[in-house]
Amino acid sequence: MTDDSTPERTHDEKRHDQLTTAPKSTEDDAAPRFDVVEGDGVKRIEVRDDAKVRPGGDPDLIA
C-alpha cells in the first residue's frame, strides 16, 4: 500500500537504492552496465564499454 503523499519511485531510483544500500557500496555499483537499442523491429542489449562489471568472467583466468 502506498501513501498518496509519497510519489512513486522510478525503476532507476529503485535500482540505484538497491545497489548502493550495502555498507561498502559506492556510486560505481549503480552505474549503468548495458544499453538497450531498438531499431528496425530488432532489440539489442549491448554491454557498455565503460561497464565495470562484464559478463563472461576474467579473460586472464581462462586457460
PyMOL Python script that loads the backbone (N, CA, C, O; Angstrom):
from pymol import cmd

cmd.read_pdbstr("""\
ATOM      1  N   MET A   1       0.842  -1.170   0.000  1.00  0.00           N
ATOM      2  CA  MET A   1       0.000   0.000   0.000  1.00  0.00           C
ATOM      3  C   MET A   1       0.886   1.231   0.000  1.00  0.00           C
ATOM      4  O   MET A   1       1.846   1.303   0.768  1.00  0.00           O
ATOM      5  N   THR A   2       0.578   2.206  -0.853  1.00  0.00           N
ATOM      6  CA  THR A   2       1.393   3.419  -0.925  1.00  0.00           C
ATOM      7  C   THR A   2       0.614   4.594  -0.348  1.00  0.00           C
ATOM      8  O   THR A   2      -0.614   4.643  -0.424  1.00  0.00           O
ATOM      9  N   ASP A   3       1.334   5.515   0.215  1.00  0.00           N
ATOM     10  CA  ASP A   3       0.758   6.746   0.754  1.00  0.00           C
ATOM     11  C   ASP A   3       0.583   7.718  -0.405  1.00  0.00           C
ATOM     12  O   ASP A   3       1.515   7.909  -1.186  1.00  0.00           O
ATOM     13  N   ASP A   4      -0.577   8.332  -0.536  1.00  0.00           N
ATOM     14  CA  ASP A   4      -0.845   9.246  -1.654  1.00  0.00           C
ATOM     15  C   ASP A   4       0.076  10.460  -1.651  1.00  0.00           C
ATOM     16  O   ASP A   4       0.268  11.082  -2.696  1.00  0.00           O
ATOM     17  N   SER A   5       0.653  10.813  -0.490  1.00  0.00           N
ATOM     18  CA  SER A   5       1.545  11.970  -0.424  1.00  0.00           C
ATOM     19  C   SER A   5       2.969  11.624  -0.848  1.00  0.00           C
ATOM     20  O   SER A   5       3.788  12.518  -1.058  1.00  0.00           O
ATOM     21  N   THR A   6       3.268  10.328  -0.976  1.00  0.00           N
ATOM     22  CA  THR A   6       4.601   9.890  -1.378  1.00  0.00           C
ATOM     23  C   THR A   6       4.588   9.536  -2.859  1.00  0.00           C
ATOM     24  O   THR A   6       3.863   8.628  -3.266  1.00  0.00           O
ATOM     25  N   PRO A   7       5.387  10.244  -3.682  1.00  0.00           N
ATOM     26  CA  PRO A   7       5.403   9.917  -5.114  1.00  0.00           C
ATOM     27  C   PRO A   7       6.035   8.547  -5.364  1.00  0.00           C
ATOM     28  O   PRO A   7       6.958   8.145  -4.657  1.00  0.00           O
ATOM     29  N   GLU A   8       5.535   7.839  -6.369  1.00  0.00           N
ATOM     30  CA  GLU A   8       6.081   6.524  -6.741  1.00  0.00           C
ATOM     31  C   GLU A   8       7.482   6.707  -7.313  1.00  0.00           C
ATOM     32  O   GLU A   8       7.703   7.583  -8.149  1.00  0.00           O
ATOM     33  N   ARG A   9       8.418   5.894  -6.874  1.00  0.00           N
ATOM     34  CA  ARG A   9       9.784   5.982  -7.378  1.00  0.00           C
ATOM     35  C   ARG A   9       9.888   5.259  -8.708  1.00  0.00           C
ATOM     36  O   ARG A   9       9.165   4.297  -8.966  1.00  0.00           O
ATOM     37  N   THR A  10      10.796   5.734  -9.550  1.00  0.00           N
ATOM     38  CA  THR A  10      11.014   5.119 -10.852  1.00  0.00           C
ATOM     39  C   THR A  10      11.856   3.855 -10.703  1.00  0.00           C
ATOM     40  O   THR A  10      12.463   3.612  -9.660  1.00  0.00           O
ATOM     41  N   HIS A  11      11.880   3.061 -11.766  1.00  0.00           N
ATOM     42  CA  HIS A  11      12.711   1.847 -11.780  1.00  0.00           C
ATOM     43  C   HIS A  11      14.174   2.205 -11.518  1.00  0.00           C
ATOM     44  O   HIS A  11      14.850   1.525 -10.746  1.00  0.00           O
ATOM     45  N   ASP A  12      14.665   3.268 -12.157  1.00  0.00           N
ATOM     46  CA  ASP A  12      16.070   3.669 -11.985  1.00  0.00           C
ATOM     47  C   ASP A  12      16.361   4.087 -10.547  1.00  0.00           C
ATOM     48  O   ASP A  12      17.437   3.792 -10.028  1.00  0.00           O
ATOM     49  N   GLU A  13      15.420   4.770  -9.894  1.00  0.00           N
ATOM     50  CA  GLU A  13      15.617   5.171  -8.497  1.00  0.00           C
ATOM     51  C   GLU A  13      15.655   3.953  -7.578  1.00  0.00           C
ATOM     52  O   GLU A  13      16.484   3.877  -6.672  1.00  0.00           O
ATOM     53  N   LYS A  14      14.755   3.003  -7.815  1.00  0.00           N
ATOM     54  CA  LYS A  14      14.738   1.786  -7.008  1.00  0.00           C
ATOM     55  C   LYS A  14      16.018   0.986  -7.207  1.00  0.00           C
ATOM     56  O   LYS A  14      16.580   0.467  -6.242  1.00  0.00           O
ATOM     57  N   ARG A  15      16.491   0.880  -8.466  1.00  0.00           N
ATOM     58  CA  ARG A  15      17.714   0.153  -8.784  1.00  0.00           C
ATOM     59  C   ARG A  15      18.910   0.792  -8.075  1.00  0.00           C
ATOM     60  O   ARG A  15      19.732   0.097  -7.477  1.00  0.00           O
ATOM     61  N   HIS A  16      18.998   2.114  -8.148  1.00  0.00           N
ATOM     62  CA  HIS A  16      20.092   2.841  -7.502  1.00  0.00           C
ATOM     63  C   HIS A  16      20.095   2.576  -6.000  1.00  0.00           C
ATOM     64  O   HIS A  16      21.141   2.274  -5.424  1.00  0.00           O
ATOM     65  N   ASP A  17      18.934   2.686  -5.366  1.00  0.00           N
ATOM     66  CA  ASP A  17      18.843   2.439  -3.926  1.00  0.00           C
ATOM     67  C   ASP A  17      19.271   1.020  -3.569  1.00  0.00           C
ATOM     68  O   ASP A  17      19.983   0.808  -2.588  1.00  0.00           O
ATOM     69  N   GLN A  18      18.835   0.054  -4.366  1.00  0.00           N
ATOM     70  CA  GLN A  18      19.162  -1.335  -4.085  1.00  0.00           C
ATOM     71  C   GLN A  18      20.667  -1.590  -4.220  1.00  0.00           C
ATOM     72  O   GLN A  18      21.247  -2.327  -3.422  1.00  0.00           O
ATOM     73  N   LEU A  19      21.289  -0.986  -5.219  1.00  0.00           N
ATOM     74  CA  LEU A  19      22.711  -1.252  -5.473  1.00  0.00           C
ATOM     75  C   LEU A  19      23.657  -0.419  -4.615  1.00  0.00           C
ATOM     76  O   LEU A  19      24.855  -0.698  -4.583  1.00  0.00           O
ATOM     77  N   THR A  20      23.151   0.590  -3.925  1.00  0.00           N
ATOM     78  CA  THR A  20      24.027   1.418  -3.086  1.00  0.00           C
ATOM     79  C   THR A  20      23.710   1.297  -1.595  1.00  0.00           C
ATOM     80  O   THR A  20      24.217   2.082  -0.794  1.00  0.00           O
ATOM     81  N   THR A  21      22.885   0.334  -1.218  1.00  0.00           N
ATOM     82  CA  THR A  21      22.496   0.174   0.183  1.00  0.00           C
ATOM     83  C   THR A  21      23.525  -0.602   1.002  1.00  0.00           C
ATOM     84  O   THR A  21      23.637  -0.379   2.208  1.00  0.00           O
ATOM     85  N   ALA A  22      24.264  -1.491   0.387  1.00  0.00           N
ATOM     86  CA  ALA A  22      25.245  -2.307   1.118  1.00  0.00           C
ATOM     87  C   ALA A  22      26.291  -1.413   1.776  1.00  0.00           C
ATOM     88  O   ALA A  22      26.619  -0.353   1.242  1.00  0.00           O
ATOM     89  N   PRO A  23      26.817  -1.824   2.926  1.00  0.00           N
ATOM     90  CA  PRO A  23      27.758  -0.976   3.673  1.00  0.00           C
ATOM     91  C   PRO A  23      28.980  -0.501   2.879  1.00  0.00           C
ATOM     92  O   PRO A  23      29.404   0.642   3.054  1.00  0.00           O
ATOM     93  N   LYS A  24      29.554  -1.334   2.022  1.00  0.00           N
ATOM     94  CA  LYS A  24      30.766  -0.934   1.294  1.00  0.00           C
ATOM     95  C   LYS A  24      30.489  -0.541  -0.160  1.00  0.00           C
ATOM     96  O   LYS A  24      31.420  -0.444  -0.959  1.00  0.00           O
ATOM     97  N   SER A  25      29.231  -0.317  -0.504  1.00  0.00           N
ATOM     98  CA  SER A  25      28.894   0.026  -1.889  1.00  0.00           C
ATOM     99  C   SER A  25      29.262   1.471  -2.205  1.00  0.00           C
ATOM    100  O   SER A  25      29.380   2.312  -1.315  1.00  0.00           O
ATOM    101  N   THR A  26      29.440   1.734  -3.496  1.00  0.00           N
ATOM    102  CA  THR A  26      29.759   3.081  -3.971  1.00  0.00           C
ATOM    103  C   THR A  26      28.814   3.436  -5.115  1.00  0.00           C
ATOM    104  O   THR A  26      28.035   2.596  -5.566  1.00  0.00           O
ATOM    105  N   GLU A  27      28.884   4.662  -5.574  1.00  0.00           N
ATOM    106  CA  GLU A  27      28.063   5.092  -6.709  1.00  0.00           C
ATOM    107  C   GLU A  27      28.395   4.281  -7.967  1.00  0.00           C
ATOM    108  O   GLU A  27      27.528   4.083  -8.818  1.00  0.00           O
ATOM    109  N   ASP A  28      29.644   3.810  -8.092  1.00  0.00           N
ATOM    110  CA  ASP A  28      30.034   2.995  -9.247  1.00  0.00           C
ATOM    111  C   ASP A  28      29.214   1.710  -9.329  1.00  0.00           C
ATOM    112  O   ASP A  28      28.983   1.194 -10.422  1.00  0.00           O
ATOM    113  N   ASP A  29      28.773   1.190  -8.183  1.00  0.00           N
ATOM    114  CA  ASP A  29      27.978  -0.030  -8.183  1.00  0.00           C
ATOM    115  C   ASP A  29      26.647   0.160  -8.901  1.00  0.00           C
ATOM    116  O   ASP A  29      26.093  -0.797  -9.442  1.00  0.00           O
ATOM    117  N   ALA A  30      26.132   1.378  -8.910  1.00  0.00           N
ATOM    118  CA  ALA A  30      24.839   1.663  -9.534  1.00  0.00           C
ATOM    119  C   ALA A  30      24.979   2.191 -10.962  1.00  0.00           C
ATOM    120  O   ALA A  30      23.979   2.510 -11.605  1.00  0.00           O
ATOM    121  N   ALA A  31      26.198   2.282 -11.456  1.00  0.00           N
ATOM    122  CA  ALA A  31      26.414   2.786 -12.818  1.00  0.00           C
ATOM    123  C   ALA A  31      25.793   1.841 -13.844  1.00  0.00           C
ATOM    124  O   ALA A  31      25.792   0.627 -13.640  1.00  0.00           O
ATOM    125  N   PRO A  32      25.270   2.377 -14.935  1.00  0.00           N
ATOM    126  CA  PRO A  32      24.696   1.519 -15.972  1.00  0.00           C
ATOM    127  C   PRO A  32      25.738   0.563 -16.541  1.00  0.00           C
ATOM    128  O   PRO A  32      26.908   0.917 -16.685  1.00  0.00           O
ATOM    129  N   ARG A  33      25.294  -0.662 -16.863  1.00  0.00           N
ATOM    130  CA  ARG A  33      26.207  -1.680 -17.387  1.00  0.00           C
ATOM    131  C   ARG A  33      25.874  -2.085 -18.805  1.00  0.00           C
ATOM    132  O   ARG A  33      26.700  -2.692 -19.487  1.00  0.00           O
ATOM    133  N   PHE A  34      24.666  -1.757 -19.264  1.00  0.00           N
ATOM    134  CA  PHE A  34      24.281  -2.106 -20.625  1.00  0.00           C
ATOM    135  C   PHE A  34      23.302  -1.087 -21.178  1.00  0.00           C
ATOM    136  O   PHE A  34      22.679  -0.333 -20.430  1.00  0.00           O
ATOM    137  N   ASP A  35      23.175  -1.076 -22.491  1.00  0.00           N
ATOM    138  CA  ASP A  35      22.227  -0.224 -23.199  1.00  0.00           C
ATOM    139  C   ASP A  35      21.294  -1.120 -24.001  1.00  0.00           C
ATOM    140  O   ASP A  35      21.712  -2.147 -24.535  1.00  0.00           O
ATOM    141  N   VAL A  36      20.028  -0.723 -24.083  1.00  0.00           N
ATOM    142  CA  VAL A  36      19.068  -1.420 -24.926  1.00  0.00           C
ATOM    143  C   VAL A  36      18.830  -0.537 -26.136  1.00  0.00           C
ATOM    144  O   VAL A  36      18.404   0.610 -26.006  1.00  0.00           O
ATOM    145  N   VAL A  37      19.108  -1.079 -27.318  1.00  0.00           N
ATOM    146  CA  VAL A  37      18.989  -0.337 -28.570  1.00  0.00           C
ATOM    147  C   VAL A  37      17.905  -1.001 -29.410  1.00  0.00           C
ATOM    148  O   VAL A  37      17.951  -2.207 -29.653  1.00  0.00           O
ATOM    149  N   GLU A  38      16.931  -0.208 -29.854  1.00  0.00           N
ATOM    150  CA  GLU A  38      15.853  -0.741 -30.681  1.00  0.00           C
ATOM    151  C   GLU A  38      15.880  -0.069 -32.042  1.00  0.00           C
ATOM    152  O   GLU A  38      16.082   1.142 -32.144  1.00  0.00           O
ATOM    153  N   GLY A  39      15.676  -0.859 -33.087  1.00  0.00           N
ATOM    154  CA  GLY A  39      15.626  -0.323 -34.435  1.00  0.00           C
ATOM    155  C   GLY A  39      15.260  -1.392 -35.438  1.00  0.00           C
ATOM    156  O   GLY A  39      15.719  -2.529 -35.331  1.00  0.00           O
ATOM    157  N   ASP A  40      14.438  -1.040 -36.412  1.00  0.00           N
ATOM    158  CA  ASP A  40      14.005  -1.965 -37.465  1.00  0.00           C
ATOM    159  C   ASP A  40      13.389  -3.246 -36.904  1.00  0.00           C
ATOM    160  O   ASP A  40      13.583  -4.327 -37.459  1.00  0.00           O
ATOM    161  N   GLY A  41      12.645  -3.122 -35.798  1.00  0.00           N
ATOM    162  CA  GLY A  41      11.993  -4.283 -35.213  1.00  0.00           C
ATOM    163  C   GLY A  41      12.917  -5.210 -34.453  1.00  0.00           C
ATOM    164  O   GLY A  41      12.517  -6.309 -34.067  1.00  0.00           O
ATOM    165  N   VAL A  42      14.149  -4.779 -34.233  1.00  0.00           N
ATOM    166  CA  VAL A  42      15.143  -5.593 -33.536  1.00  0.00           C
ATOM    167  C   VAL A  42      15.536  -4.887 -32.242  1.00  0.00           C
ATOM    168  O   VAL A  42      15.760  -3.677 -32.228  1.00  0.00           O
ATOM    169  N   LYS A  43      15.617  -5.644 -31.167  1.00  0.00           N
ATOM    170  CA  LYS A  43      16.054  -5.097 -29.878  1.00  0.00           C
ATOM    171  C   LYS A  43      17.382  -5.746 -29.527  1.00  0.00           C
ATOM    172  O   LYS A  43      17.484  -6.971 -29.462  1.00  0.00           O
ATOM    173  N   ARG A  44      18.413  -4.914 -29.299  1.00  0.00           N
ATOM    174  CA  ARG A  44      19.746  -5.413 -28.952  1.00  0.00           C
ATOM    175  C   ARG A  44      20.096  -4.953 -27.542  1.00  0.00           C
ATOM    176  O   ARG A  44      19.798  -3.822 -27.157  1.00  0.00           O
ATOM    177  N   ILE A  45      20.715  -5.819 -26.791  1.00  0.00           N
ATOM    178  CA  ILE A  45      21.228  -5.480 -25.476  1.00  0.00           C
ATOM    179  C   ILE A  45      22.741  -5.500 -25.590  1.00  0.00           C
ATOM    180  O   ILE A  45      23.346  -6.541 -25.844  1.00  0.00           O
ATOM    181  N   GLU A  46      23.343  -4.337 -25.400  1.00  0.00           N
ATOM    182  CA  GLU A  46      24.793  -4.203 -25.587  1.00  0.00           C
ATOM    183  C   GLU A  46      25.453  -3.826 -24.271  1.00  0.00           C
ATOM    184  O   GLU A  46      25.013  -2.899 -23.591  1.00  0.00           O
ATOM    185  N   VAL A  47      26.516  -4.548 -23.911  1.00  0.00           N
ATOM    186  CA  VAL A  47      27.294  -4.218 -22.725  1.00  0.00           C
ATOM    187  C   VAL A  47      28.049  -2.930 -23.017  1.00  0.00           C
ATOM    188  O   VAL A  47      28.704  -2.799 -24.051  1.00  0.00           O
ATOM    189  N   ARG A  48      27.951  -1.985 -22.097  1.00  0.00           N
ATOM    190  CA  ARG A  48      28.620  -0.692 -22.288  1.00  0.00           C
ATOM    191  C   ARG A  48      30.137  -0.852 -22.210  1.00  0.00           C
ATOM    192  O   ARG A  48      30.643  -1.678 -21.450  1.00  0.00           O
ATOM    193  N   ASP A  49      30.851  -0.066 -22.994  1.00  0.00           N
ATOM    194  CA  ASP A  49      32.319  -0.110 -22.985  1.00  0.00           C
ATOM    195  C   ASP A  49      32.887   0.304 -21.631  1.00  0.00           C
ATOM    196  O   ASP A  49      33.961  -0.153 -21.240  1.00  0.00           O
ATOM    197  N   ASP A  50      32.163   1.174 -20.911  1.00  0.00           N
ATOM    198  CA  ASP A  50      32.653   1.667 -19.630  1.00  0.00           C
ATOM    199  C   ASP A  50      32.106   0.876 -18.442  1.00  0.00           C
ATOM    200  O   ASP A  50      32.269   1.303 -17.299  1.00  0.00           O
ATOM    201  N   ALA A  51      31.460  -0.268 -18.686  1.00  0.00           N
ATOM    202  CA  ALA A  51      30.904  -1.083 -17.602  1.00  0.00           C
ATOM    203  C   ALA A  51      32.026  -1.661 -16.747  1.00  0.00           C
ATOM    204  O   ALA A  51      32.975  -2.249 -17.265  1.00  0.00           O
ATOM    205  N   LYS A  52      31.905  -1.487 -15.432  1.00  0.00           N
ATOM    206  CA  LYS A  52      32.923  -2.008 -14.508  1.00  0.00           C
ATOM    207  C   LYS A  52      32.814  -3.523 -14.370  1.00  0.00           C
ATOM    208  O   LYS A  52      33.811  -4.201 -14.125  1.00  0.00           O
ATOM    209  N   VAL A  53      31.599  -4.052 -14.529  1.00  0.00           N
ATOM    210  CA  VAL A  53      31.352  -5.483 -14.429  1.00  0.00           C
ATOM    211  C   VAL A  53      30.884  -5.962 -15.788  1.00  0.00           C
ATOM    212  O   VAL A  53      29.963  -5.388 -16.369  1.00  0.00           O
ATOM    213  N   ARG A  54      31.514  -7.015 -16.302  1.00  0.00           N
ATOM    214  CA  ARG A  54      31.177  -7.518 -17.626  1.00  0.00           C
ATOM    215  C   ARG A  54      30.882  -9.016 -17.549  1.00  0.00           C
ATOM    216  O   ARG A  54      31.467  -9.715 -16.722  1.00  0.00           O
ATOM    217  N   PRO A  55      29.989  -9.511 -18.394  1.00  0.00           N
ATOM    218  CA  PRO A  55      29.703 -10.947 -18.382  1.00  0.00           C
ATOM    219  C   PRO A  55      30.873 -11.749 -18.938  1.00  0.00           C
ATOM    220  O   PRO A  55      31.676 -11.234 -19.716  1.00  0.00           O
ATOM    221  N   GLY A  56      30.964 -13.003 -18.537  1.00  0.00           N
ATOM    222  CA  GLY A  56      31.968 -13.884 -19.111  1.00  0.00           C
ATOM    223  C   GLY A  56      33.180 -14.127 -18.241  1.00  0.00           C
ATOM    224  O   GLY A  56      34.006 -14.975 -18.579  1.00  0.00           O
ATOM    225  N   GLY A  57      33.318 -13.431 -17.154  1.00  0.00           N
ATOM    226  CA  GLY A  57      34.448 -13.682 -16.278  1.00  0.00           C
ATOM    227  C   GLY A  57      35.710 -12.971 -16.738  1.00  0.00           C
ATOM    228  O   GLY A  57      35.712 -12.243 -17.731  1.00  0.00           O
ATOM    229  N   ASP A  58      36.765 -13.196 -16.005  1.00  0.00           N
ATOM    230  CA  ASP A  58      38.055 -12.573 -16.257  1.00  0.00           C
ATOM    231  C   ASP A  58      38.791 -13.337 -17.353  1.00  0.00           C
ATOM    232  O   ASP A  58      39.111 -14.510 -17.163  1.00  0.00           O
ATOM    233  N   PRO A  59      39.071 -12.699 -18.505  1.00  0.00           N
ATOM    234  CA  PRO A  59      39.743 -13.411 -19.596  1.00  0.00           C
ATOM    235  C   PRO A  59      41.136 -13.897 -19.222  1.00  0.00           C
ATOM    236  O   PRO A  59      41.639 -14.843 -19.828  1.00  0.00           O
ATOM    237  N   ASP A  60      41.776 -13.264 -18.225  1.00  0.00           N
ATOM    238  CA  ASP A  60      43.101 -13.701 -17.792  1.00  0.00           C
ATOM    239  C   ASP A  60      43.052 -15.032 -17.032  1.00  0.00           C
ATOM    240  O   ASP A  60      44.073 -15.710 -16.913  1.00  0.00           O
ATOM    241  N   LEU A  61      41.868 -15.414 -16.515  1.00  0.00           N
ATOM    242  CA  LEU A  61      41.744 -16.641 -15.750  1.00  0.00           C
ATOM    243  C   LEU A  61      41.341 -17.828 -16.625  1.00  0.00           C
ATOM    244  O   LEU A  61      41.388 -18.972 -16.174  1.00  0.00           O
ATOM    245  N   ILE A  62      40.949 -17.566 -17.865  1.00  0.00           N
ATOM    246  CA  ILE A  62      40.517 -18.636 -18.757  1.00  0.00           C
ATOM    247  C   ILE A  62      41.759 -19.268 -19.401  1.00  0.00           C
ATOM    248  O   ILE A  62      42.573 -18.581 -20.018  1.00  0.00           O
ATOM    249  N   ALA A  63      41.881 -20.565 -19.246  1.00  0.00           N
ATOM    250  CA  ALA A  63      43.064 -21.258 -19.766  1.00  0.00           C
ATOM    251  C   ALA A  63      42.867 -21.713 -21.185  1.00  0.00           C
ATOM    252  O   ALA A  63      43.768 -22.312 -21.771  1.00  0.00           O
TER     253      ALA A  63
END
""", "prot")
cmd.dss("prot")
cmd.show_as("cartoon", "prot")
cmd.util.cbc("prot")
cmd.orient("prot")
